[in-house]
Amino acid sequence: MRVISAANRFGVLALSFAILAGCASNDTTSEEDEYADVTERELYDRARDALDDNRFNIAVERLEALDTRHPFGEHAEQAQLELVYAYYENGDWEEARAAASRFIRLHPDHDQVDYAYYLRGLSAWQAGRFSLERLRLIDISKRDLGATRDAYGDFRELIQRYPQSEYAPDAQQRIVYLRELLARHELHVADYYLRRGAYLAAVERGRWVIENFPESNATHDALATMVEGYQGLEMDDRADEVLAVLRENAPDHDQLDGNRFSPKHLD
């Protein structure tokens, strides 16, 4: 049986790494050489052609090359904005958000900066999208809604900064949906706390919904959550105060039967 010494094994590994590094270097060189003699205008036109043909991965490659080779060129600003769009269409949500943020930072007075805000919000929307129905089928305490919160913040910022933008109406509709989604998320977490006897945490979640999403359809359920939380804490006076508000604003609430309140998880 042939035995390979440690020194020989090391030599084989070193050779393998050298070959791989050489291949990677050749690939990088070939990509660089592809655009070495291409003018800024021609490279931009090629990128536009790829966008028009929905070849977004190719468009990304060409727009990145344009941004790298001609960062202050005639087409630099438009290429940076179109790179955001190309990332978005290619499903590269994080890259799209980063590129949009960069464009907003570098060109705050650009006449299409509202589009960058809009694309940034859409990218976060896509990254965190899921329906309220699916929300009820998972352990919500383990669900991260970071991207959804980002989308909500991005769309709100767009409307606040550019209320007359052509993208504002769509952003507003998405805000309504996201507001309901985020409010329901908080109430699912509150319900999780109620089931485990963490009544103070449940009360705080309910209060947070009312304070931050007062226009949400979830506010009545938030009041009911607070009532049950206070009852669990044996803070009957506070429970009665919130219950009075619930009766006044939602007399037909599922947990009300006349003057009687039916908690979900308390005995």
Secondary structure by P-SEA (a helix, b strand, c coil): cccccaaaaaaaaaaaaaaaaaaaaaaaaaaaaacccccaaaaaaaaaaaaaacaaaaaaaaaaaaaaacccccaaaaaaaaaaaaaaaacaaaaaaaaaaaaaaacccccaaaaaaaaaaaaaaaaccccaaaaaacccccccaaaaaaaaaaaaaaaaacccccaaaaaaaaaaaaaaaaaaaaaaaaaaaaaacaaaaaaaaaaaaaaccccccaaaaaaaaaaaaaaaacaaaaaaaaaaaaaacccccccccccbbbbcccc
